[in-house]
């Protein structure tokens, strides 16, 4: 039977009022709030220009109970129902960010935040200020630096840090997390010397004389230092997470698919018990953990919990383009002796993937380079992947065009972050060369091949705001509008919004209650100061969130509203 709501949206018919049939005719559903006089995009038919619009929605306990025109929905008013005049504002389903690192984002805010440093000198000024304020011998930690923003694009060194860090051991992660810079004190405390070999999948950079530069590439190398850094306290984790959650809600994000530590998940559980989660969370588990531990972690939270649950297993195939650690099938055009770093050999990866798939886990592989993508697809094929499993490749930034049909055949979701293009387009062509560049950030090629898209931000690698990604998706231009990256591959605004809402919901098996504003679905929506589907693309970047509603509860309201 055709869903009547979907059918109405497809046919573009006028909808007067639909109510969820959860109560008998004599017991109407409770109506807690009515939002009316709005320009409301319900999400029905969102993939094309015939997307359904209404002017009013009624919210019950946690969900939408009615949608339609003002008169019809206002007739559902009950004693105690709150009325909200939207004054013509644009309303859409809440953003579901399909790829974030919440806890890390919050901890950067509480540590030495190097985000946006416009030069090495500015980075060092921030480190020097932190060193002056820190107790003697305390580790200086933080991240967010990006050398590609600097005039000479030269990586920082341990000697640079030594000049400003005093006797403090210091360890600062690049914005993408795939390389870090350590000072001499941190290397000495960790026992890493000029003679320490680089581990598989990682690297200690050395100068022409074989001496350590302080640059540490990928987790297998970084972990040799991290193991000597005191673990964050429970209180620090909690404060960091609350900051990141507040940031998400303020930017219209109502659901996230998160990659944080298990200790951070325990904080999420604590916040849920207290009723303090403003955003729904699907938490990823580590692909490398033993299956027995993964099963125990999965059992620690009810699978049907709509606020907090565990999701897919996250594994890393390679690093990043910005760090030149993304694994490519042929060397970097601007670094001919380097093809990046692979973290697995194929046979081991295949065996691990089969074992975890047999245990019933959805699997998502971080793969940025075309060599890493090929390895991930091979592992999925070895594990007999199918559309029902909804396995994913996170990022999928550089893909051999011959591999795109393999996504479709194996039922793999392309989980991508359009805002990465805004950062990367300044140097991506130099890294990749003209031929590979054309097949980078290939959202349209995936969509044209019938591959499901799920969009996110990779926060804090990029800001949590979805509007930069929406702008990138529809323009493939820099934020100044002065340069474009293969603009023929841009998407329509409806396609982009679909990937940020229903596409992301599908990627986490929650499309039955998220991503649309129709009766029976969660009352997760955002009120914006402009209609994203009708303003010039450049105006999307200026979008302000007026209100964020999750589960029928306002979790953010703009000041002076």
C-alpha positions as CSV (number, residue, x, y, z in Angstrom):
1,X,0.0,0.0,0.0
2,X,1.3,3.5,-0.9
3,X,2.1,5.7,2.1
4,X,-0.6,8.4,1.8
5,X,1.8,11.1,3.0
6,X,4.5,10.1,0.5
7,X,1.8,9.9,-2.3
8,X,0.5,13.4,-1.4
9,X,4.0,14.8,-1.6
10,X,4.7,13.2,-5.0
11,X,1.5,14.5,-6.5
12,X,1.9,17.9,-5.0
13,X,-1.6,17.9,-3.6
14,X,-2.8,20.4,-1.0
15,X,-2.6,18.8,2.4
16,X,-5.2,20.1,4.9
17,X,-4.4,18.1,8.0
18,X,-3.0,14.6,8.7
19,X,-3.0,13.2,12.2
20,X,-1.2,10.1,13.5
21,X,-3.7,7.3,14.2
22,X,-2.3,6.4,17.7
23,X,-5.5,7.0,19.7
24,X,-9.1,6.1,19.4
25,X,-11.6,8.5,17.9
26,X,-12.8,9.4,21.4
27,X,-9.2,9.9,22.8
28,X,-7.3,12.4,20.6
29,X,-3.5,12.4,21.0
30,X,-2.1,15.0,23.3
31,X,-1.0,18.2,21.6
32,X,1.7,19.9,23.5
33,X,2.5,22.6,21.0
34,X,1.4,24.0,17.7
35,X,3.8,25.8,15.4
36,X,1.9,27.8,12.7
37,X,2.2,30.5,10.1
38,X,5.4,28.9,8.9
39,X,7.1,27.8,5.7
40,X,7.6,24.2,6.6
41,X,9.5,21.6,4.5
42,X,8.2,18.3,5.7
43,X,10.9,16.2,4.0
44,X,8.3,14.2,1.9
45,X,9.5,14.3,-1.7
46,X,12.6,16.0,-0.7
47,X,14.8,14.6,-3.4
48,X,13.2,16.8,-6.1
49,X,11.6,20.2,-6.5
50,X,8.1,18.8,-5.6
51,X,8.9,18.6,-1.9
52,X,5.9,18.9,0.3
53,X,5.3,22.1,2.3
54,X,2.7,22.9,5.0
55,X,2.2,25.9,7.2
56,X,1.6,24.3,10.6
57,X,2.6,21.3,12.7
58,X,1.3,20.0,16.0
59,X,3.7,18.3,18.4
60,X,2.6,15.8,20.9
61,X,4.6,13.8,23.4
62,X,8.0,13.5,21.6
63,X,6.5,13.3,18.0
64,X,4.6,15.0,15.3
65,X,0.9,14.4,15.6
66,X,-0.5,16.6,12.8
67,X,0.6,18.7,9.9
68,X,-1.3,20.8,7.4
69,X,-2.6,24.4,7.0
70,X,-3.0,26.8,9.9
71,X,-6.7,26.5,10.3
72,X,-6.8,22.7,10.3
73,X,-3.9,22.2,12.7
74,X,-5.0,25.0,15.1
75,X,-8.3,23.1,15.5
76,X,-6.3,20.5,17.3
77,X,-5.5,22.9,20.1
78,X,-6.2,21.5,23.6
79,X,-6.1,23.1,27.0
80,X,-2.5,23.7,27.8
81,X,-1.3,23.6,24.2
82,X,1.4,26.1,23.6
83,X,1.2,28.2,20.4
84,X,4.2,29.4,18.5
85,X,3.8,31.9,15.6
86,X,6.6,31.2,13.2
87,X,5.9,34.5,11.4
88,X,6.7,32.9,8.0
89,X,10.0,31.4,9.1
90,X,11.5,28.4,7.2
91,X,11.3,25.1,9.1
92,X,12.9,21.8,8.0
93,X,13.8,18.4,9.6
94,X,16.7,18.7,11.9
95,X,20.2,18.0,10.6
96,X,21.6,14.5,11.2
97,X,25.4,14.9,11.1
98,X,26.6,11.5,9.9
99,X,30.2,11.9,11.0
100,X,31.5,13.8,14.1
101,X,34.0,13.4,16.9
102,X,32.1,15.2,19.7
103,X,34.4,14.5,22.7
104,X,37.5,15.5,20.8
105,X,35.9,18.7,19.7
106,X,35.0,19.6,23.2
107,X,38.4,18.8,24.6
108,X,40.1,21.0,22.1
109,X,37.9,23.9,23.3
110,X,39.2,23.2,26.9
111,X,42.9,22.7,25.9
112,X,45.2,24.7,23.7
113,X,42.9,25.5,20.8
114,X,45.0,26.1,17.7
115,X,42.0,26.2,15.3
116,X,42.3,29.0,12.8
117,X,45.9,29.8,13.5
118,X,46.9,31.8,10.4
119,X,50.6,31.2,10.7
120,X,53.2,29.2,12.6
121,X,54.0,32.4,14.6
122,X,50.3,32.6,15.7
123,X,50.3,28.9,16.7
124,X,53.4,29.4,18.8
125,X,52.0,32.5,20.5
126,X,49.0,30.4,21.6
127,X,51.3,27.6,22.9
128,X,53.5,30.1,24.7
129,X,50.5,31.6,26.5
130,X,49.3,28.2,27.6
131,X,52.8,27.3,28.8
132,X,53.0,30.4,30.9
133,X,49.7,29.6,32.6
134,X,50.2,25.8,33.1
135,X,51.5,24.3,36.3
136,X,55.2,23.1,36.1
137,X,55.7,20.0,34.1
138,X,52.0,19.7,33.0
139,X,51.4,18.3,29.5
140,X,50.4,20.9,26.9
141,X,47.7,19.3,24.7
142,X,45.4,20.5,22.1
143,X,44.9,20.7,18.3
144,X,43.3,22.3,15.3
145,X,46.4,23.7,13.6
146,X,46.5,23.5,9.8
147,X,49.7,24.3,8.0
148,X,48.0,24.5,4.6
149,X,46.5,27.8,5.8
150,X,50.0,29.3,6.3
151,X,51.9,31.2,3.7
152,X,54.7,28.7,3.2
153,X,52.6,25.6,4.2
154,X,55.6,24.2,6.1
155,X,55.0,21.7,8.9
156,X,55.9,22.8,12.4
157,X,58.8,21.0,14.2
158,X,59.7,20.0,17.7
159,X,62.4,22.7,17.6
160,X,59.6,25.3,16.9
161,X,57.7,24.0,20.0
162,X,60.8,23.8,22.1
163,X,61.2,27.6,21.9
164,X,57.8,28.3,23.5
165,X,56.9,25.3,25.6
166,X,59.5,25.6,28.3
167,X,59.8,22.3,30.3
168,X,56.3,21.2,29.5
169,X,55.9,18.1,27.3
170,X,53.7,19.2,24.4
171,X,51.7,17.3,21.8
172,X,49.4,19.1,19.3
173,X,47.3,17.3,16.7
174,X,46.6,18.7,13.3
175,X,43.0,19.6,12.5
176,X,42.4,16.3,10.7
177,X,43.8,14.2,13.6
178,X,46.2,12.2,11.3
179,X,49.4,13.9,12.1
180,X,50.6,15.6,15.3
181,X,53.7,17.6,16.4
182,X,55.5,16.7,19.6
183,X,58.2,18.7,21.3
184,X,61.5,17.2,22.5
185,X,60.3,16.8,26.1
186,X,57.2,14.7,24.9
187,X,59.4,12.5,22.7
188,X,61.9,11.9,25.5
189,X,59.2,11.1,28.1
190,X,57.7,8.6,25.6
191,X,61.0,6.9,24.8
192,X,60.8,7.9,21.1
193,X,64.3,8.5,19.8
194,X,66.0,9.0,16.4
195,X,66.5,5.2,16.4
196,X,62.8,4.3,17.0
197,X,61.4,2.6,14.0
198,X,58.1,3.7,12.5
199,X,55.3,1.3,13.2
200,X,53.1,-0.3,10.6
201,X,50.6,2.3,9.3
202,X,52.4,5.1,11.0
203,X,55.5,7.2,10.7
204,X,58.0,9.4,12.6
205,X,59.2,12.1,10.2
206,X,63.0,12.6,10.1
207,X,65.2,15.3,8.6
208,X,68.0,14.8,6.1
209,X,70.3,13.7,8.9
210,X,67.9,11.1,10.3
211,X,66.8,13.2,13.3
212,X,63.2,13.3,14.5
213,X,61.4,16.5,13.3
214,X,58.6,16.0,15.8
215,X,55.9,15.2,13.2
216,X,54.1,12.0,14.1
217,X,51.8,10.4,11.5
218,X,48.8,8.2,12.2
219,X,47.6,6.5,15.4
220,X,50.1,3.6,15.5
221,X,52.9,6.2,15.9
222,X,50.9,8.7,17.9
223,X,49.9,6.1,20.4
224,X,53.5,5.6,21.4
225,X,53.3,9.1,22.8
226,X,49.6,9.1,23.9
227,X,50.2,6.2,26.2
228,X,52.3,8.5,28.3
229,X,49.7,11.3,28.5
230,X,47.5,11.3,31.6
231,X,44.0,10.2,30.6
232,X,41.3,12.9,30.8
233,X,39.3,12.9,34.0
234,X,35.6,12.1,34.1
235,X,34.9,15.8,34.9
236,X,36.9,17.0,31.9
237,X,35.2,14.6,29.6
238,X,31.8,15.7,30.8
239,X,32.6,19.5,30.5
240,X,34.0,18.9,27.0
241,X,31.0,16.9,25.8
242,X,28.6,19.4,27.1
243,X,30.4,22.2,25.2
244,X,30.3,20.1,21.9
245,X,26.6,19.2,22.4
246,X,25.8,22.8,22.9
247,X,27.7,23.7,19.8
248,X,25.7,21.1,17.8
249,X,22.3,22.2,19.0
250,X,23.1,25.9,18.3
251,X,23.8,25.0,14.7
252,X,20.7,23.1,13.9
253,X,22.1,19.6,14.5
254,X,19.5,17.3,16.1
255,X,21.3,13.9,15.6
256,X,24.9,12.9,15.4
257,X,26.8,9.8,14.5
258,X,29.8,10.0,16.7
259,X,33.3,8.5,17.1
260,X,34.5,9.0,20.6
261,X,36.0,6.9,23.4
262,X,34.0,4.3,25.3
263,X,34.6,6.4,28.5
264,X,32.9,9.3,26.6
265,X,29.9,7.0,25.9
266,X,29.6,6.4,29.6
267,X,29.3,10.2,30.0
268,X,26.5,10.2,27.3
269,X,24.7,7.5,29.3
270,X,25.0,9.7,32.4
271,X,23.6,12.8,30.6
272,X,20.7,10.7,29.2
273,X,19.8,9.6,32.7
274,X,19.8,13.2,33.8
275,X,17.7,14.3,30.8
276,X,20.5,16.6,29.6
277,X,21.1,15.2,26.1
278,X,20.1,17.9,23.6
279,X,21.0,15.8,20.6
280,X,20.4,12.2,19.7
281,X,23.6,10.1,19.5
282,X,24.5,7.0,17.6
283,X,28.0,6.0,19.0
284,X,30.5,4.1,16.9
285,X,32.6,1.3,18.4
286,X,36.2,0.5,17.4
287,X,36.6,-2.1,14.6
288,X,39.9,-3.2,16.1
289,X,38.4,-4.2,19.5
290,X,37.9,-7.9,20.1
291,X,34.5,-9.2,19.1
292,X,33.7,-10.2,22.7
293,X,34.3,-6.7,23.9
294,X,32.2,-5.3,21.0
295,X,29.3,-7.5,21.9
296,X,29.5,-6.4,25.6
297,X,29.5,-2.7,24.6
298,X,26.6,-3.2,22.2
299,X,24.6,-4.9,25.0
300,X,25.3,-2.0,27.4
301,X,22.6,0.2,25.8
302,X,19.2,-0.8,24.5
303,X,19.2,-1.0,20.7
304,X,15.8,0.7,20.5
305,X,16.8,3.7,22.5
306,X,16.0,6.8,20.4
307,X,18.3,9.1,22.3
308,X,21.5,7.1,22.6
309,X,22.6,3.8,21.2
310,X,25.7,2.1,19.7
311,X,26.0,2.0,16.0
312,X,28.5,0.8,13.5
313,X,32.1,-0.3,13.9
314,X,34.6,2.3,12.8
315,X,37.9,1.2,11.2
316,X,40.6,3.3,9.6
317,X,42.1,2.3,6.2
318,X,44.4,5.3,5.8
319,X,45.0,8.9,6.9
320,X,44.2,12.2,5.1
321,X,45.0,14.2,2.0
322,X,46.0,17.3,4.0
323,X,48.6,15.2,5.9
324,X,49.6,13.2,2.7
325,X,48.8,10.0,4.6
326,X,45.7,9.1,2.5
327,X,46.6,5.9,0.6
328,X,46.6,6.4,-3.1
329,X,46.9,3.9,-5.9
330,X,49.7,5.9,-7.4
331,X,52.0,8.5,-5.7
332,X,51.0,12.1,-4.8
333,X,51.5,14.5,-7.7
334,X,53.3,16.9,-5.4
335,X,55.2,14.2,-3.5
336,X,56.3,11.6,-6.0
337,X,57.9,9.2,-3.5
338,X,54.8,9.0,-1.3
339,X,51.6,7.0,-1.9
340,X,50.3,7.5,1.7
341,X,49.9,4.9,4.5
342,X,47.7,1.9,4.7
343,X,46.9,0.6,8.1
344,X,46.1,-3.0,7.2
345,X,47.2,-5.8,5.0
346,X,44.3,-7.1,2.9
347,X,44.2,-10.6,4.3
348,X,44.0,-9.5,7.9
349,X,41.4,-6.9,7.1
350,X,39.3,-9.4,5.2
351,X,39.4,-11.9,8.1
352,X,38.4,-9.3,10.7
353,X,35.6,-7.9,8.5
354,X,34.1,-11.4,8.0
355,X,34.2,-12.1,11.7
356,X,32.6,-8.8,12.7
357,X,30.0,-9.0,10.0
358,X,29.1,-12.5,11.1
359,X,28.5,-11.1,14.6
360,X,25.9,-8.8,13.2
361,X,27.7,-5.5,13.2
362,X,27.4,-2.7,10.6
363,X,30.8,-1.7,9.5
364,X,32.2,1.7,8.4
365,X,35.7,2.2,7.0
366,X,37.5,5.5,7.0
367,X,38.9,5.6,3.5
368,X,40.1,8.8,1.8
369,X,42.5,7.7,-0.9
370,X,41.5,5.5,-3.8
371,X,43.9,2.8,-2.6
372,X,42.2,2.8,0.8
373,X,38.8,2.7,-0.9
374,X,39.8,-0.3,-3.0
375,X,41.0,-2.1,0.1
376,X,37.7,-1.4,2.0
377,X,35.6,-2.6,-0.9
378,X,37.7,-5.7,-1.2
379,X,37.1,-6.4,2.5
380,X,33.3,-5.8,2.1
381,X,33.2,-8.2,-0.9
382,X,35.1,-10.8,1.1
383,X,32.5,-10.5,3.9
384,X,29.6,-10.8,1.4
385,X,28.3,-7.3,2.0
386,X,24.7,-6.6,1.0
387,X,22.4,-3.6,1.0
388,X,20.6,-5.0,4.1
389,X,23.8,-4.5,6.1
390,X,24.2,-0.8,5.1
391,X,28.0,-0.9,5.4
392,X,29.7,2.4,4.8
393,X,32.8,4.1,3.6
394,X,33.5,7.3,5.5
395,X,34.8,10.2,3.4
396,X,35.2,8.4,0.0
397,X,37.2,11.5,-1.1
398,X,39.3,10.1,-3.9
399,X,37.7,7.1,-5.7
400,X,38.8,5.4,-8.9
401,X,35.7,5.7,-11.1
402,X,35.8,2.0,-11.7
403,X,35.0,1.4,-8.0
404,X,31.9,3.5,-7.9
405,X,29.7,0.7,-9.4
406,X,31.2,-1.6,-6.7
407,X,29.6,0.7,-4.0
408,X,26.2,0.1,-5.6
409,X,26.7,-3.7,-6.1
410,X,27.8,-4.2,-2.5
411,X,25.2,-1.9,-1.0
412,X,27.8,0.5,0.4
413,X,26.8,3.9,1.6
414,X,29.0,6.8,0.7
415,X,29.2,8.9,4.0
416,X,30.8,12.2,2.9
417,X,31.5,15.7,4.2
418,X,31.0,18.4,1.5
419,X,32.6,21.1,3.7
420,X,36.0,19.3,3.3
421,X,36.0,20.6,-0.2
422,X,36.0,24.2,1.0
423,X,39.3,23.5,2.9
424,X,40.9,21.1,0.5
425,X,40.3,22.8,-2.9
426,X,43.2,25.2,-2.2
427,X,45.6,22.3,-2.6
428,X,43.8,19.2,-3.7
429,X,44.6,19.5,-7.4
430,X,48.3,19.8,-6.5
431,X,48.1,16.7,-4.4
432,X,46.1,14.6,-6.9
433,X,46.9,15.9,-10.4
434,X,44.3,16.7,-13.0
435,X,43.0,13.2,-13.7
436,X,42.4,12.1,-10.1
437,X,41.1,15.5,-9.1
438,X,38.1,15.0,-11.3
439,X,37.1,12.0,-9.3
440,X,37.5,13.6,-5.9
441,X,34.6,14.7,-3.8
442,X,32.4,13.0,-6.4
443,X,29.0,13.3,-4.7
444,X,27.1,13.5,-8.0
445,X,28.8,10.5,-9.5
446,X,27.7,8.4,-6.5
447,X,24.2,9.7,-6.6
448,X,24.0,9.2,-10.4
449,X,25.1,5.6,-9.8
450,X,22.4,5.0,-7.3
451,X,24.7,5.0,-4.2
452,X,23.1,6.3,-1.0
453,X,24.7,9.5,0.3
454,X,24.9,10.5,4.0
455,X,26.4,13.9,4.7
456,X,28.1,15.3,7.8
457,X,30.9,17.6,8.9
458,X,33.7,15.6,10.5
459,X,33.5,18.1,13.4
460,X,36.0,19.3,14.7
461,X,38.0,18.8,11.5
462,X,35.4,21.2,10.0
463,X,33.0,23.5,12.0
464,X,29.8,21.8,13.1
465,X,27.6,24.2,11.1
466,X,25.9,22.3,8.3
467,X,25.4,25.4,6.1
468,X,29.0,25.4,4.9
469,X,28.5,21.9,3.7
470,X,25.1,22.7,2.1
471,X,26.8,25.6,0.3
472,X,29.7,23.4,-0.9
473,X,27.2,20.8,-2.1
474,X,25.3,23.2,-4.3
475,X,28.2,25.3,-5.6
476,X,31.5,23.4,-5.3
477,X,32.9,26.9,-4.9
478,X,35.1,28.5,-2.2
479,X,33.3,30.7,0.4
480,X,34.3,33.9,-1.4
481,X,32.7,32.5,-4.6
482,X,35.9,33.3,-6.6
483,X,37.0,29.7,-7.4
484,X,35.2,26.5,-8.3
485,X,36.2,22.8,-8.2
486,X,34.6,20.9,-11.1
487,X,31.3,22.7,-10.7
488,X,29.6,20.4,-13.1
489,X,29.5,17.9,-10.3
490,X,27.4,20.0,-7.9
491,X,24.1,18.8,-6.5
492,X,20.7,20.5,-6.2
493,X,19.7,22.0,-2.9
494,X,17.0,19.3,-2.5
495,X,19.6,16.5,-3.0
496,X,21.9,18.0,-0.5
497,X,19.2,18.5,2.2
498,X,18.1,14.9,1.6
499,X,21.6,13.6,2.3
500,X,21.8,15.7,5.5
501,X,18.5,14.4,6.8
502,X,17.0,11.2,5.4
503,X,20.2,10.0,3.9
504,X,22.0,10.2,7.3
505,X,19.0,8.6,9.0
506,X,19.1,5.7,6.5
507,X,22.8,5.2,7.2
508,X,22.1,4.6,10.9
509,X,18.9,2.5,10.4
510,X,16.6,5.2,11.8
511,X,14.7,6.4,8.7
512,X,11.5,5.1,10.1
513,X,11.3,7.9,12.7
514,X,13.8,10.6,11.7
515,X,14.3,12.9,8.7
516,X,10.7,13.9,8.0
517,X,8.1,16.1,9.7
518,X,5.1,13.9,9.4
519,X,2.7,12.2,11.9
520,X,4.5,9.5,13.9
521,X,8.0,10.8,13.3
522,X,10.2,12.4,16.0
523,X,9.6,16.1,16.6
524,X,13.1,17.0,15.6
525,X,13.2,20.2,13.5
526,X,14.9,23.5,13.1
527,X,13.7,27.1,12.4
528,X,15.9,29.1,10.2
529,X,16.1,32.8,9.2
530,X,15.9,32.0,5.5
531,X,14.5,29.4,3.1
532,X,17.5,27.4,2.0
533,X,15.7,26.2,-1.1
534,X,14.9,29.7,-2.4
535,X,17.8,32.0,-1.6
536,X,20.9,32.5,-3.8
537,X,23.6,30.0,-2.9
538,X,25.9,32.6,-1.4
539,X,23.1,33.4,1.2
540,X,23.2,29.9,2.5
541,X,26.5,30.7,4.3
542,X,24.8,33.4,6.3
543,X,22.0,31.2,7.6
544,X,21.2,31.6,11.3
545,X,19.4,29.1,13.4
546,X,16.5,30.6,15.3
547,X,15.3,27.5,17.1
548,X,16.3,23.9,17.5
549,X,13.7,21.4,18.6
550,X,14.5,17.8,19.6
551,X,11.9,15.4,20.7
552,X,9.4,18.3,20.9
553,X,11.6,20.2,23.3
554,X,13.4,23.5,22.4
555,X,17.1,22.8,23.0
556,X,18.4,26.1,21.5
557,X,16.8,29.5,20.8
558,X,18.6,32.4,19.3
559,X,19.2,35.4,21.6
560,X,16.7,38.2,21.4
561,X,14.0,35.9,20.0
